[in-house]
Amino acid sequence: MPEKRDYYKVLGVDRSGGGEDVKRAYRKLALKFHPDNYQGDKAEGEAKFKEVSEAYEVLSDPVKRQRYDRFGHDGLRGAGVHDFSTMGFGDIFSMFQDIFSGMGGFTAGVQPQGQGYDLETEVELDLREVATGAEPTLEFERMDLCDTCGGSGAEPGKAPRRCEECGGYGQVQQRVQSFFGTSVRVLVCPKCHGKGKVITDPCKVCNGTGRARKHRTLTVRIPPGVRDGQVIRVRGEGEPNQAGTSRGNLHVYVSVKPHPLLTRRGDDLICQAPITFSQAALGGTIEVPTLAGTEEVEIPAGSQNGDVVSLKGRALPSMRTGKTGSQHIVMYIEVPKKLSKEQRELLQKPAETDQSNVTPQRKSFFEKIKECLSGKD
């Protein structure tokens, strides 16, 4: 995922700026980057337009802004921030219709009655849950249909009437005269904001918006083998569109907590295990941590620093093949910093014979040193 910029820098406002400052900055930038006005690359203009819209959604909401000021982008997980990258212009217009009303020359691009709005949240797992899969319970807030008016925005028993400005289509045509002749642009109706209906008796609970913020509790199934940063899409758990006929999706970002002793490499796990000089020389048995608990591992006699012992099928399953990886134990020899008199005497004898009974590998090493010092290649 690309790194997100600071929302205050995106809108060009000071951190101490008030709501009106944020609103004015957004109106100016939205007008600049809208595809009807932006003179540069259209894809770049669309990306900028969505970026400033995302920044405005957060900084114009006191609760989201407080979380962002304290914890940054990570603090917005589960705060009901929309995924603007998947939204069309019509969706954004319908969200901020109070901002765009009266700003002529804006087109919707898509009907606001289309796809619902996507949301995102985050879940944190440990390696054991990655190995077995998990079903965490998530709690988040989303804008949903008002229970009182059913999403119509009108008082119960009162129906919205058809918009006279657009005839119920939600769009109007505008003729523009230019050097090249007359062109026609299709705009969101400024009176009904693309809904095609006008509410004369607004619902007292939602003030005519047809929407209310609701708390949602949801159990999500996370498959085994999931990776850090992976996104699980839960269909239909986003917010409804303006017509209430379609819902967006919920994107669950997976964060895997680091294990204190095990490191993940793909589907394998790496563990560093300290062994003594005696265990390395004579062999022995040590206990190592695995995801299922501790397990005894045989250390071969003559083990060297960095040697690896592998336990097959003790790591993580592959989401693609289902095959379970191996846990690799990397041994490193711990040399005591202080020796007792008895330990020093016991080590003294083998130390005296080391130079006369060196291994071929050790002999080769010292021969290379001599060759280097004598100038031989």
C-alpha positions in Angstrom: 0.0 0.0 0.0 1.3 3.5 -0.9 2.2 5.7 2.1 -0.5 8.3 2.9 0.4 11.9 3.2 -0.3 14.1 6.2 -4.0 15.3 5.9 -3.1 18.8 7.0 -0.5 19.1 4.2 -2.9 17.6 1.7 -5.5 20.4 2.4 -2.8 23.0 3.1 -4.3 24.0 6.5 -2.7 24.6 9.9 -3.3 22.0 12.6 -4.9 24.7 14.7 -7.3 25.6 11.9 -11.1 25.4 12.5 -13.8 23.6 10.6 -14.5 26.6 8.3 -10.8 26.7 7.3 -10.9 23.0 6.5 -14.1 23.5 4.5 -12.8 26.4 2.5 -9.5 24.6 1.7 -11.4 21.5 0.5 -13.8 23.5 -1.7 -10.8 25.2 -3.4 -8.9 22.0 -4.0 -11.9 20.0 -5.0 -12.7 22.6 -7.7 -9.0 22.6 -8.8 -8.7 18.8 -9.2 -12.2 18.0 -10.5 -11.9 16.4 -14.0 -14.0 19.1 -15.6 -11.4 21.7 -14.5 -8.1 19.9 -14.1 -5.8 20.6 -17.1 -3.2 17.9 -16.4 -3.3 14.1 -16.5 -6.8 13.0 -15.8 -5.7 10.0 -13.7 -3.5 12.3 -11.6 -6.3 14.7 -11.1 -8.7 12.0 -10.0 -6.2 10.6 -7.5 -5.7 14.2 -6.1 -9.4 14.7 -5.9 -9.9 11.5 -3.9 -6.9 12.4 -1.7 -8.3 15.8 -0.7 -11.8 14.2 -0.2 -10.3 11.6 2.2 -8.5 14.3 4.1 -11.6 16.4 4.4 -13.7 13.5 5.7 -11.3 13.0 8.6 -10.5 16.7 9.4 -14.1 17.8 9.2 -15.2 15.2 11.7 -14.2 16.2 15.3 -14.0 12.6 16.5 -11.9 11.3 13.6 -9.7 14.4 13.7 -8.9 13.9 17.4 -7.9 10.3 16.7 -5.8 11.3 13.8 -4.1 14.1 15.8 -3.2 11.6 18.5 -2.3 8.4 16.6 -1.9 9.4 13.0 -3.2 7.3 10.1 -3.1 4.1 12.3 -5.6 5.7 14.7 -8.3 5.7 12.1 -8.5 1.9 11.8 -12.1 1.0 12.6 -13.2 4.7 12.7 -15.4 4.4 9.7 -13.2 6.1 7.2 -14.3 5.4 3.6 -12.0 3.8 1.0 -12.0 6.6 -1.5 -9.8 4.7 -4.0 -12.8 2.5 -4.9 -15.3 5.3 -5.1 -16.6 7.2 -8.1 -17.2 10.9 -8.3 -20.9 10.5 -7.9 -20.3 8.7 -4.6 -18.1 11.5 -3.3 -20.6 14.2 -4.4 -23.5 12.4 -2.6 -21.3 12.2 0.6 -20.4 15.9 0.6 -23.4 17.4 -1.2 -23.6 20.3 1.2 -20.0 21.3 0.1 -20.7 20.9 -3.7 -24.1 22.5 -3.8 -23.8 25.8 -5.7 -20.4 24.9 -7.2 -21.4 24.9 -10.9 -19.6 22.9 -13.5 -19.4 19.7 -11.5 -20.4 16.4 -13.0 -21.1 13.3 -11.1 -19.4 10.8 -13.4 -21.6 7.9 -12.1 -25.1 7.7 -10.7 -25.0 8.0 -6.9 -27.5 5.2 -6.8 -24.7 2.8 -7.9 -22.4 0.8 -5.6 -22.3 1.4 -1.9 -19.4 2.8 0.0 -16.4 0.7 1.1 -15.0 0.8 4.7 -11.8 -0.4 6.2 -10.7 -1.6 9.6 -7.8 -3.6 11.1 -7.4 -6.8 13.0 -4.2 -8.0 14.9 -3.3 -11.6 15.0 -0.4 -13.6 16.6 1.5 -16.4 14.8 -0.6 -19.1 16.5 -3.7 -17.6 15.0 -2.0 -17.3 11.6 -1.2 -21.1 11.8 -4.8 -22.2 12.7 -6.9 -19.4 11.2 -9.0 -17.1 13.4 -12.5 -15.7 13.8 -12.1 -12.3 15.5 -15.0 -10.2 16.5 -14.8 -6.7 15.0 -16.6 -3.6 16.3 -16.8 -0.5 14.1 -19.2 2.3 13.2 -20.8 3.0 9.9 -23.5 5.2 8.4 -26.6 3.1 7.8 -30.2 3.6 6.8 -32.2 5.5 9.4 -34.5 3.1 11.2 -37.3 5.7 11.5 -37.7 6.7 7.9 -36.1 3.6 6.3 -33.6 5.7 4.5 -36.1 7.9 2.6 -35.3 11.0 4.6 -39.0 11.8 4.9 -41.2 11.7 8.0 -43.0 8.4 8.3 -46.2 8.5 6.3 -44.8 11.4 4.1 -43.3 10.6 0.7 -40.6 12.6 -1.0 -41.9 14.4 -4.2 -40.3 14.3 -7.6 -37.8 17.1 -8.2 -39.2 19.6 -10.6 -35.8 20.9 -11.6 -34.6 17.6 -13.2 -37.9 15.8 -13.6 -36.8 13.0 -11.2 -33.7 12.1 -13.2 -31.2 13.5 -10.7 -29.2 15.2 -13.6 -29.6 18.3 -15.6 -27.9 19.4 -18.9 -25.9 22.6 -19.3 -25.0 24.1 -22.6 -21.6 25.7 -22.8 -20.6 28.0 -25.6 -16.9 28.0 -26.5 -14.6 28.9 -29.4 -15.2 25.4 -30.9 -19.0 25.7 -30.7 -21.7 24.6 -28.3 -21.2 21.6 -26.0 -23.5 19.9 -23.5 -22.5 18.8 -20.1 -24.5 16.6 -17.8 -24.5 17.9 -14.2 -25.8 16.7 -10.9 -29.1 18.4 -10.2 -28.3 21.3 -7.9 -31.7 21.1 -6.2 -32.0 17.4 -5.4 -28.3 16.7 -5.5 -28.8 13.7 -7.8 -31.5 12.0 -5.9 -34.3 12.9 -8.2 -36.6 13.6 -5.2 -37.1 16.5 -2.9 -38.1 16.1 0.8 -40.6 18.5 2.0 -41.2 16.9 5.4 -37.7 15.8 6.6 -37.4 13.0 9.2 -36.8 14.5 12.6 -34.4 11.7 13.6 -31.9 12.0 10.7 -32.8 15.6 9.6 -33.8 14.3 6.1 -30.4 12.6 5.3 -31.9 9.1 5.5 -28.7 8.1 7.3 -27.7 7.5 10.9 -24.4 6.4 12.5 -24.7 2.8 13.9 -22.4 0.5 15.9 -21.7 -2.8 14.1 -20.4 -6.0 15.7 -19.2 -8.6 13.2 -17.3 -12.0 13.3 -14.9 -12.3 10.4 -13.2 -15.6 9.3 -9.4 -15.1 8.7 -8.0 -18.1 6.8 -4.8 -19.9 8.0 -1.5 -18.7 6.5 -2.6 -15.0 6.1 0.3 -12.6 5.8 1.0 -9.3 7.5 -0.6 -6.4 5.5 -3.0 -8.7 3.6 -6.5 -7.5 3.1 -9.6 -9.6 3.7 -12.7 -8.3 1.9 -16.0 -8.9 3.5 -18.8 -8.3 0.9 -21.8 -6.3 1.8 -20.5 -4.9 5.2 -19.9 -1.4 4.0 -22.3 1.4 3.8 -25.4 1.6 1.5 -25.7 3.8 -1.5 -28.2 6.7 -1.6 -31.0 4.5 -2.8 -30.3 1.8 -0.2 -30.2 -0.9 -2.9 -26.5 -1.8 -2.7 -23.9 -2.0 0.0 -20.2 -1.5 -0.2 -17.6 -3.9 1.2 -15.5 -4.0 4.4 -11.8 -4.3 3.9 -10.0 -5.9 6.9 -6.3 -5.2 7.1 -4.4 -7.9 8.8 -1.5 -7.0 11.2 0.6 -9.9 12.5 2.3 -9.3 15.9 6.0 -10.2 16.0 6.8 -13.4 18.0 9.5 -13.0 20.7 11.4 -16.1 19.6 10.2 -17.1 16.1 10.8 -15.1 12.9 8.6 -15.7 9.8 10.2 -16.3 6.4 7.4 -17.1 3.9 5.7 -20.2 5.3 8.8 -21.2 7.3 9.8 -20.1 10.8 13.3 -19.4 12.0 14.4 -19.9 15.6 17.9 -19.1 17.0 18.9 -21.6 19.8 21.9 -21.1 22.0 24.0 -24.2 22.7 27.1 -24.8 24.9 30.5 -25.7 23.7 30.0 -29.2 25.2 26.7 -29.7 23.4 28.3 -28.6 20.2 31.2 -31.0 20.6 29.5 -34.0 22.1 25.9 -33.6 20.9 22.9 -33.5 23.1 19.2 -32.6 23.5 17.8 -29.1 23.8 14.2 -27.7 24.1 13.1 -25.2 21.5 9.9 -23.2 21.2 7.3 -24.0 18.5 3.8 -22.8 17.9 2.5 -25.9 19.6 4.7 -25.5 22.7 8.3 -26.6 23.5 9.8 -29.6 21.7 13.0 -31.6 22.2 15.6 -31.4 19.4 18.7 -33.6 19.0 21.9 -31.7 18.5 24.4 -33.8 16.4 27.9 -34.2 17.8 30.4 -31.8 16.1 27.8 -29.1 15.4 29.2 -25.8 14.2 28.1 -22.3 14.9 25.2 -21.5 12.4 24.3 -25.1 11.7 20.6 -25.7 11.1 18.2 -28.4 12.3 14.8 -28.4 10.6 11.5 -29.6 11.9 9.2 -30.4 9.0 5.5 -29.4 9.2 5.9 -27.2 12.3 5.5 -23.8 10.7 2.7 -22.1 8.8 0.3 -23.3 6.1 0.4 -21.9 2.6 -2.8 -20.1 1.6 -2.2 -21.3 -2.0 -1.3 -25.0 -1.6 -2.2 -25.8 2.0 1.2 -27.3 2.6 2.8 -26.5 6.0 6.3 -25.1 6.1 9.2 -26.1 8.3 10.7 -24.6 11.4 14.5 -24.1 11.2 16.6 -24.0 14.4 19.8 -22.0 13.8 22.4 -22.9 16.5 24.9 -20.5 17.9 27.5 -21.5 20.4 27.5 -19.5 23.6 30.9 -18.9 25.1 30.9 -18.1 28.8 32.4 -14.7 29.6 33.7 -16.0 33.0 35.1 -19.4 33.8 35.6 -21.1 37.2 39.0 -22.5 38.0 37.7 -26.0 37.4 36.2 -25.1 34.0 39.4 -23.4 33.0 41.5 -26.5 33.9 39.1 -28.8 32.0 39.4 -26.7 28.9 43.2 -26.3 29.1 44.0 -29.8 28.0 42.0 -29.8 24.7 43.3 -26.3 24.1 46.9 -27.6 24.2 46.1 -30.2 21.5 44.1 -27.9 19.2 47.1 -26.7 17.2 48.4 -30.2 16.5 45.0 -31.9 15.9 43.2 -29.2 13.8 40.5 -30.1 11.4 41.3 -29.8 7.7 39.0 -26.8 7.5 40.9 -25.1 10.3 44.3 -26.0 8.8 43.2 -24.6 5.4 42.2 -21.3 7.1 45.7 -20.9 8.7 47.4 -21.9 5.5 45.5 -19.1 3.7 46.6 -16.6 6.3 50.3 -17.6 5.7 49.9 -17.4 1.9 48.3 -14.0 2.2 51.2 -12.7 4.4 53.9 -14.2 2.1 52.3 -12.6 -1.0 51.3 -15.8 -2.7 48.1 -15.9 -4.7 
